[in-house]
Amino acid sequence: MKKIISALALLLLVNGVRAQTLRVPPASTTQTVRQEFGLGTIELSYSRPNAKGRAIFGDLVPFDAVWRTGANNATTLTFSDEVIIGDKKVAPGKYGLLSIPGKTEWVVILSKQLDVTSPSAYKPEQDVVRIKVKPTSISTAAETFTIAFENTRANAIDVAISWEKTMITFPIKVDLDTKIMAQIDNLMNADNRPYYNAAMYYMDNNKDLNKAAEWLDKATAQNPNAYWVWYQKARCLSLLGKKSDALSASSKSMDLAKAAKNPDYVTLNEKLQASLK
């Protein structure tokens, strides 16, 4: 009986050893980046190999051949809203990000294919966008392959791809103005009208200042103690050249800001009034 138990124990030990696996960090780590953009989001998923002293472009990554733009699985971009790349509108959805590196020019490809990990798998007929970009040399070598969102603006963002001493960038845009103007037109026919936000959009985007001033009149009527609204009304009137009205609105904003114990808006109004004298 003891011999049987010993044999079973040995068998369990052997099987346990066989079942064990060695865990090590992946050679190319995966990164997912979610970026707010326009009125929606962009999500990037890719793997990040290291240079490890190797020559990269023209060697490890051949020139003039389709590249997955990363390692391991295909690199993907997902858009929640319609965007513009190059001169082409791209519908919301998930796309593969491919590239063809060259000595003096790269081709960046957005594809319907989500599984391209080798040139042989690439199907040109699945292209959605192809754009040409010029590579630049960077002074500090990037050891780890990196794709980043840079220079984020309300209606445009740059995608920067860098590795070793090479970088390329390309813009993604969105027709934000059309969407926001449609919202304004729709909401101005609703019961709760966004006078303040609509006026601020007009002021920030060089639109009709008289219309902005009209909406700010209604915004101060909606919320007469809102010192920040009175301040923006003063700014708008100042931009229209109505200095006397601007000073009056600014004084109102300052009094309300003092009552609310908000020194920031007191200072803003002091600066605005100084500029009007």
C-alpha positions as CSV (number, residue, x, y, z in Angstrom):
1,M,0.0,0.0,0.0
2,K,2.8,2.4,0.9
3,K,4.5,1.6,-2.4
4,I,1.3,2.5,-4.3
5,I,0.9,5.8,-2.4
6,S,4.6,6.7,-3.1
7,A,4.1,5.9,-6.8
8,L,1.0,8.1,-7.0
9,A,2.8,11.0,-5.2
10,L,5.7,10.7,-7.6
11,L,3.3,10.7,-10.6
12,L,1.6,13.8,-9.3
13,L,4.9,15.6,-8.8
14,V,6.1,14.8,-12.3
15,N,2.8,16.0,-13.8
16,G,2.9,19.1,-11.8
17,V,6.4,19.9,-13.1
18,R,5.3,19.3,-16.6
19,A,2.3,21.6,-16.2
20,Q,4.4,24.5,-15.1
21,T,5.3,27.2,-17.7
22,L,8.0,29.8,-17.8
23,R,6.6,33.3,-18.0
24,V,8.9,36.0,-19.4
25,P,8.1,39.6,-20.6
26,P,7.1,39.8,-24.3
27,A,9.8,40.9,-26.7
28,S,7.4,43.5,-28.1
29,T,4.9,45.0,-25.6
30,T,1.3,45.9,-26.7
31,Q,-0.1,49.3,-26.1
32,T,-3.6,50.6,-26.5
33,V,-4.1,54.4,-26.5
34,R,-7.6,56.0,-26.4
35,Q,-7.6,59.7,-27.5
36,E,-10.5,62.1,-27.3
37,F,-10.8,63.9,-30.6
38,G,-13.4,66.2,-32.0
39,L,-16.7,65.0,-30.6
40,G,-15.6,61.4,-30.4
41,T,-12.5,59.2,-29.8
42,I,-9.6,57.5,-31.7
43,E,-8.3,54.2,-30.3
44,L,-4.8,52.9,-31.3
45,S,-3.6,49.4,-30.7
46,Y,-0.1,48.3,-31.6
47,S,3.0,46.4,-30.5
48,R,6.3,48.1,-29.6
49,P,9.5,46.3,-30.6
50,N,12.9,47.6,-29.4
51,A,15.9,48.4,-31.7
52,K,18.4,46.4,-29.5
53,G,21.3,47.8,-31.5
54,R,19.9,46.7,-34.8
55,A,19.8,48.7,-38.0
56,I,16.0,49.3,-38.5
57,F,14.8,51.0,-41.7
58,G,16.3,49.5,-44.8
59,D,17.4,46.4,-42.9
60,L,15.2,44.9,-40.2
61,V,12.3,46.8,-41.8
62,P,12.9,46.6,-45.6
63,F,12.4,49.6,-47.8
64,D,9.6,49.5,-50.3
65,A,7.7,46.6,-48.7
66,V,4.4,46.6,-46.8
67,W,5.0,46.7,-43.0
68,R,2.5,46.1,-40.3
69,T,3.8,49.3,-38.6
70,G,4.7,47.5,-35.4
71,A,5.2,43.9,-34.3
72,N,3.1,40.9,-33.4
73,N,-0.5,41.5,-34.4
74,A,-1.7,44.1,-36.9
75,T,-1.7,47.7,-35.9
76,T,-5.2,49.2,-35.8
77,L,-7.0,52.5,-35.5
78,T,-10.6,52.8,-34.5
79,F,-12.7,55.9,-35.1
80,S,-15.9,56.6,-33.3
81,D,-16.8,59.4,-35.8
82,E,-16.1,60.2,-39.4
83,V,-12.6,61.6,-39.9
84,I,-10.6,62.9,-42.8
85,I,-7.2,61.5,-43.8
86,G,-5.5,63.1,-46.8
87,D,-8.5,64.4,-48.8
88,K,-10.7,61.4,-48.1
89,K,-13.5,61.0,-45.6
90,V,-13.2,57.8,-43.5
91,A,-16.4,56.3,-41.9
92,P,-16.5,55.3,-38.2
93,G,-15.0,51.9,-37.7
94,K,-11.8,49.9,-37.1
95,Y,-9.0,49.8,-39.7
96,G,-5.5,48.4,-40.1
97,L,-2.6,50.9,-40.2
98,L,0.0,49.7,-42.7
99,S,3.0,51.5,-44.2
100,I,5.6,51.2,-46.9
101,P,8.8,52.8,-45.6
102,G,11.1,54.3,-48.2
103,K,14.4,56.1,-48.2
104,T,12.9,59.5,-49.1
105,E,9.2,58.8,-48.9
106,W,6.7,56.6,-47.0
107,V,3.3,55.5,-48.0
108,V,0.8,55.3,-45.1
109,I,-2.2,53.0,-45.7
110,L,-5.4,52.7,-43.9
111,S,-6.9,49.3,-44.8
112,K,-10.1,47.4,-44.2
113,Q,-7.8,44.4,-43.4
114,L,-7.2,43.9,-39.7
115,D,-4.9,40.9,-40.0
116,V,-1.9,41.9,-42.1
117,T,1.2,40.7,-40.4
118,S,3.3,40.0,-43.5
119,P,3.5,41.5,-47.0
120,S,2.0,38.4,-48.6
121,A,-1.2,38.9,-46.6
122,Y,-1.7,42.5,-47.9
123,K,-4.6,43.1,-50.4
124,P,-4.4,46.5,-52.1
125,E,-8.0,46.4,-53.1
126,Q,-8.9,46.7,-49.3
127,D,-7.2,50.1,-49.1
128,V,-9.3,52.9,-47.7
129,V,-6.7,55.6,-47.8
130,R,-3.1,55.9,-49.2
131,I,-1.1,59.0,-48.4
132,K,2.6,59.9,-49.0
133,V,4.7,61.5,-46.3
134,K,8.4,62.5,-46.0
135,P,10.4,60.9,-43.2
136,T,12.5,63.2,-41.0
137,S,15.6,62.5,-39.0
138,I,15.4,62.9,-35.2
139,S,18.4,63.8,-33.1
140,T,17.7,61.4,-30.2
141,A,17.2,57.8,-31.3
142,A,14.0,56.1,-30.3
143,E,14.9,52.7,-28.8
144,T,11.3,51.6,-28.6
145,F,9.0,51.9,-31.6
146,T,6.4,54.5,-30.8
147,I,3.1,55.7,-32.3
148,A,1.8,58.8,-30.6
149,F,-1.0,61.4,-30.9
150,E,0.5,64.9,-31.0
151,N,-0.5,68.5,-31.6
152,T,-4.1,67.9,-30.6
153,R,-6.4,70.6,-31.7
154,A,-10.2,70.8,-31.7
155,N,-10.4,69.7,-35.4
156,A,-7.1,68.1,-36.1
157,I,-4.5,65.8,-34.6
158,D,-1.1,64.5,-35.8
159,V,-0.1,60.8,-35.7
160,A,3.7,60.6,-35.1
161,I,5.5,57.3,-35.9
162,S,9.1,57.1,-34.7
163,W,11.8,54.4,-34.3
164,E,15.6,54.6,-34.3
165,K,16.3,58.0,-35.8
166,T,13.4,58.2,-38.2
167,M,10.0,59.9,-37.7
168,I,7.0,60.4,-39.9
169,T,3.8,62.3,-39.1
170,F,0.4,62.6,-40.8
171,P,-2.7,64.6,-39.8
172,I,-6.2,63.3,-39.0
173,K,-8.9,65.9,-39.3
174,V,-12.6,66.2,-38.5
175,D,-15.3,68.5,-40.0
176,L,-16.1,69.8,-36.5
177,D,-17.6,73.1,-37.5
178,T,-20.4,71.4,-39.6
179,K,-21.3,69.2,-36.7
180,I,-21.3,71.9,-34.1
181,M,-23.2,74.4,-36.3
182,A,-25.9,71.7,-36.9
183,Q,-26.1,71.2,-33.1
184,I,-26.5,74.9,-32.5
185,D,-29.2,75.2,-35.2
186,N,-31.1,72.3,-33.7
187,L,-30.7,73.3,-30.0
188,M,-31.7,76.9,-30.6
189,N,-35.2,75.5,-31.5
190,A,-35.4,73.6,-28.2
191,D,-36.7,74.8,-24.9
192,N,-33.4,75.0,-23.1
193,R,-31.2,76.9,-25.5
194,P,-27.4,76.9,-25.0
195,Y,-26.9,80.6,-25.5
196,Y,-23.6,80.8,-23.6
197,N,-21.8,77.8,-25.2
198,A,-23.1,78.8,-28.6
199,A,-21.7,82.3,-28.1
200,M,-18.4,81.0,-26.9
201,Y,-18.1,78.8,-30.0
202,Y,-18.8,81.8,-32.3
203,M,-16.2,83.9,-30.4
204,D,-13.5,81.2,-30.5
205,N,-14.0,80.5,-34.1
206,N,-14.2,84.0,-35.6
207,K,-17.9,83.8,-36.5
208,D,-20.6,86.4,-36.2
209,L,-19.8,88.5,-33.1
210,N,-23.1,90.4,-33.2
211,K,-24.9,87.1,-33.0
212,A,-22.6,86.0,-30.1
213,A,-23.4,89.3,-28.3
214,E,-27.1,88.7,-28.8
215,W,-26.8,85.2,-27.3
216,L,-24.7,86.5,-24.4
217,D,-27.5,89.1,-23.6
218,K,-29.9,86.1,-23.4
219,A,-27.3,84.1,-21.3
220,T,-27.0,86.9,-18.7
221,A,-30.8,87.1,-18.6
222,Q,-30.9,83.3,-17.9
223,N,-28.3,83.5,-15.2
224,P,-27.9,87.2,-14.0
225,N,-25.4,86.3,-11.3
226,A,-23.0,84.4,-13.6
227,Y,-19.9,86.6,-13.5
228,W,-18.1,84.5,-16.1
229,V,-20.9,85.1,-18.5
230,W,-20.8,88.8,-17.9
231,Y,-17.0,88.7,-18.5
232,Q,-17.4,87.0,-21.8
233,K,-20.1,89.5,-22.8
234,A,-17.7,92.3,-22.0
235,R,-15.0,90.6,-24.1
236,C,-17.5,90.2,-27.0
237,L,-18.5,93.9,-26.8
238,S,-14.9,94.9,-26.7
239,L,-14.2,92.9,-29.9
240,L,-17.1,94.7,-31.5
241,G,-15.5,98.1,-30.6
242,K,-18.3,99.0,-28.1
243,K,-15.9,100.1,-25.3
244,S,-18.5,101.8,-23.1
245,D,-20.8,98.8,-23.1
246,A,-17.9,96.5,-22.6
247,L,-16.7,98.5,-19.5
248,S,-20.2,98.4,-18.1
249,A,-20.5,94.6,-18.5
250,S,-17.0,94.1,-17.1
251,S,-17.8,96.2,-14.0
252,K,-20.9,94.0,-13.5
253,S,-18.8,90.9,-13.8
254,M,-16.2,92.2,-11.4
255,D,-18.8,93.1,-8.7
256,L,-20.3,89.6,-9.0
257,A,-16.9,88.0,-8.9
258,K,-16.0,89.9,-5.7
259,A,-19.3,88.9,-4.1
260,A,-18.5,85.2,-5.1
261,K,-14.9,85.6,-3.8
262,N,-13.4,84.6,-7.1
263,P,-10.2,86.6,-7.5
264,D,-9.3,85.1,-10.9
265,Y,-12.2,86.9,-12.5
266,V,-11.5,90.1,-10.7
267,T,-8.1,90.0,-12.2
268,L,-9.4,89.2,-15.7
269,N,-11.8,92.1,-15.5
270,E,-9.1,94.4,-14.3
271,K,-6.9,93.5,-17.3
272,L,-9.9,93.9,-19.7
273,Q,-10.8,97.3,-18.3
274,A,-7.2,98.5,-18.6
275,S,-7.1,97.4,-22.2
276,L,-10.3,99.5,-22.9
277,K,-8.9,102.8,-21.5
